[in-house]
């Protein structure tokens, strides 16, 4: 009985019923006003024409444009209306203005790192150019004096995270897409509550859509009662006209300004394989200690400022105030953010720069492989040049339609020499790039349209760090648990299946 009651009063049930009620109201309204159907039809047609013109003149990705143009042209009565409700991928003008102001403030926190950039450029011109691009378009400079450690599992990430959280003396900043009550989150929460009692400034940001099915409504108030400062990103409103596309997909943990963790691991039990959701869950994260964590600190504070009416003095959170130790680490480390509001696809460009400049190999982990023509071309051209290009995807789907869309891209990549492996024990949620033992990225950015164009994301670009060897080793070791995908002969693929793949690729940007 308790389970039934819990289900009936779950927030998701309320949201579903609210949306259903609104759809029924619209149907009733249309039925009641049949006499005005001609005028309604003309209005919808004009709306669809306007939507088509707006899409064609917009600066969004061509694949995203095509994915919306098809349903609008096929269903002109409701296509324009549907786009008006769900097709816009921007926050409100007030939110955009606020984030722009915070971005300018964030830029002022970084002294000019031309010395490090110049040093990197002299060491490797291509690496310097990649780093300069990230600096120019994310306002996040490169750093040295940073220790990096690759965390190859969610279990290892939790172990390290708890260890570092317990050491906190001044502040803890957490920003996550998904949080769910359970063994993982509860173990972290226990530490956070204790740290609040010890006088530590503990702050948390979570995405409301990401936690729609995992946290009860108003959970942030419960945390605030425990002394944890908490903000909810873009609260979900159950109305048909809502902007759900822009989500905070970042995973950030900062402790006292000199310890930072990011990667694909959210704070829920499937990420540490306590709860089986889609077979064995494979994931990855990266631990930073040292100067580069300042980038992650300002990334968090900038988002906090956007969600708050207060103005923070970022300088009081500099690690040098609390920790005089200089951490030594090889190479260059550059944490960066990717915003959907600036019109620059930073994550995709960072990935493509690595792919295009690879000379020996590129090894990629991604849960989704739903990419645009530019990314497909980059992967294929690199493979054609004899570079060892390998991509690891899940064998077990978390979303069947999305997984089918991922597989729809296999043929064109396989034909051009790209090797694809599926992780057979379960779901591969890791997001890692490593190339030529020189370049690497660990972060939150998937190879799909939502991550590349619509979500707030983050990652860590690395050049010449020791951790790159561990990322490579982990990838190659995991291949033993994978099924290598072979290209099927055209005659063995039915016409219906080929048509299905074409349709999935056409609508992939909307998934």
BELFEN-V856174 format. One record per residue. N is the residue number from 1. D_CENTER is the distance of its C-alpha to the mean C-alpha in whole Angstrom. Layout:
# BELFEN-V856174
N;D_CENTER, N;D_CENTER
This chain:
# BELFEN-V856174
1;38, 2;35, 3;33, 4;34, 5;34, 6;30, 7;29, 8;31, 9;30, 10;26, 11;24, 12;22, 13;26, 14;27, 15;24, 16;25, 17;29, 18;28, 19;26, 20;29, 21;32, 22;31, 23;31, 24;34, 25;35, 26;34, 27;36, 28;39, 29;39, 30;39, 31;42, 32;44, 33;44, 34;45, 35;48, 36;45, 37;43, 38;44, 39;43, 40;40, 41;39, 42;40, 43;38, 44;35, 45;36, 46;36, 47;32, 48;31, 49;33, 50;31, 51;28, 52;28, 53;30, 54;27, 55;24, 56;27, 57;27, 58;23, 59;21, 60;18, 61;18, 62;21, 63;19, 64;18, 65;21, 66;23, 67;21, 68;22, 69;26, 70;27, 71;27, 72;28, 73;31, 74;32, 75;32, 76;33, 77;34, 78;31, 79;28, 80;28, 81;28, 82;25, 83;23, 84;25, 85;23, 86;20, 87;19, 88;19, 89;15, 90;16, 91;17, 92;20, 93;23, 94;23, 95;20, 96;19, 97;22, 98;21, 99;18, 100;20, 101;23, 102;21, 103;19, 104;23, 105;24, 106;21, 107;22, 108;26, 109;24, 110;24, 111;28, 112;28, 113;27, 114;29, 115;31, 116;28, 117;27, 118;30, 119;31, 120;28, 121;29, 122;32, 123;31, 124;29, 125;29, 126;26, 127;24, 128;25, 129;24, 130;20, 131;20, 132;22, 133;20, 134;17, 135;19, 136;21, 137;18, 138;15, 139;19, 140;18, 141;20, 142;21, 143;23, 144;25, 145;27, 146;24, 147;24, 148;21, 149;21, 150;19, 151;18, 152;18, 153;18, 154;16, 155;20, 156;21, 157;18, 158;19, 159;23, 160;22, 161;20, 162;23, 163;25, 164;24, 165;23, 166;27, 167;28, 168;27, 169;30, 170;28, 171;25, 172;21, 173;18, 174;15, 175;12, 176;10, 177;8, 178;11, 179;15, 180;18, 181;21, 182;23, 183;24, 184;21, 185;20, 186;24, 187;24, 188;22, 189;23, 190;27, 191;26, 192;25, 193;28, 194;30, 195;29, 196;29, 197;33, 198;33, 199;32, 200;28, 201;26, 202;23, 203;20, 204;18, 205;15, 206;13, 207;12, 208;15, 209;13, 210;11, 211;15, 212;17, 213;18, 214;18, 215;20, 216;23, 217;23, 218;24, 219;23, 220;22, 221;26, 222;27, 223;25, 224;26, 225;30, 226;29, 227;28, 228;25, 229;23, 230;21, 231;19, 232;17, 233;14, 234;15, 235;18, 236;18, 237;22, 238;23, 239;25, 240;24, 241;24, 242;20, 243;17, 244;14, 245;12, 246;11, 247;9, 248;7, 249;4, 250;6, 251;8, 252;11, 253;15, 254;18, 255;22, 256;24, 257;23, 258;23, 259;21, 260;17, 261;15, 262;11, 263;9, 264;8, 265;11, 266;11, 267;15, 268;16, 269;19, 270;18, 271;16, 272;19, 273;21, 274;23, 275;22, 276;22, 277;20, 278;19, 279;22, 280;21, 281;17, 282;16, 283;14, 284;13, 285;13, 286;15, 287;18, 288;19, 289;22, 290;24, 291;24, 292;20, 293;19, 294;20, 295;17, 296;15, 297;18, 298;18, 299;14, 300;15, 301;18, 302;17, 303;15, 304;18, 305;20, 306;19, 307;19, 308;22, 309;26, 310;26, 311;26, 312;26, 313;27, 314;25, 315;28, 316;29, 317;25, 318;26, 319;27, 320;30, 321;31, 322;31, 323;31, 324;33, 325;32, 326;31, 327;28, 328;29, 329;27, 330;27, 331;25, 332;23, 333;20, 334;17, 335;14, 336;12, 337;10, 338;9, 339;10, 340;11, 341;14, 342;16, 343;16, 344;15, 345;12, 346;12, 347;9, 348;12, 349;15, 350;14, 351;14, 352;17, 353;19, 354;18, 355;19, 356;22, 357;24, 358;24, 359;27, 360;28, 361;24, 362;21, 363;19, 364;15, 365;14, 366;11, 367;11, 368;11, 369;13, 370;14, 371;14, 372;17, 373;20, 374;19, 375;17, 376;20, 377;22, 378;21, 379;21, 380;24, 381;26, 382;25, 383;26, 384;29, 385;30, 386;30, 387;27, 388;26, 389;23, 390;21, 391;18, 392;17, 393;16, 394;17, 395;20, 396;20, 397;18, 398;16, 399;16, 400;19, 401;19, 402;16, 403;17, 404;20, 405;18, 406;17, 407;20, 408;22, 409;20, 410;22, 411;26, 412;25, 413;23, 414;26, 415;29, 416;28, 417;28, 418;24, 419;24, 420;22, 421;22, 422;21, 423;20, 424;23, 425;23, 426;20, 427;17, 428;15, 429;11, 430;11, 431;9, 432;12, 433;14, 434;18, 435;21, 436;25, 437;25, 438;24, 439;20, 440;17, 441;13, 442;11, 443;8, 444;4, 445;4, 446;6, 447;9, 448;9, 449;10, 450;8, 451;5, 452;8, 453;10, 454;9, 455;6, 456;6, 457;4, 458;7, 459;9, 460;13, 461;15, 462;18, 463;22, 464;25, 465;23, 466;25, 467;22, 468;21, 469;24, 470;23, 471;19, 472;22, 473;24, 474;22, 475;21, 476;24, 477;25, 478;23, 479;24, 480;27, 481;25, 482;24, 483;26, 484;26, 485;26, 486;29, 487;30, 488;32, 489;35, 490;35, 491;38, 492;36, 493;34, 494;35, 495;35, 496;33, 497;30, 498;30, 499;30, 500;27, 501;25, 502;26, 503;25, 504;22, 505;21, 506;22, 507;20, 508;17, 509;15, 510;16, 511;14
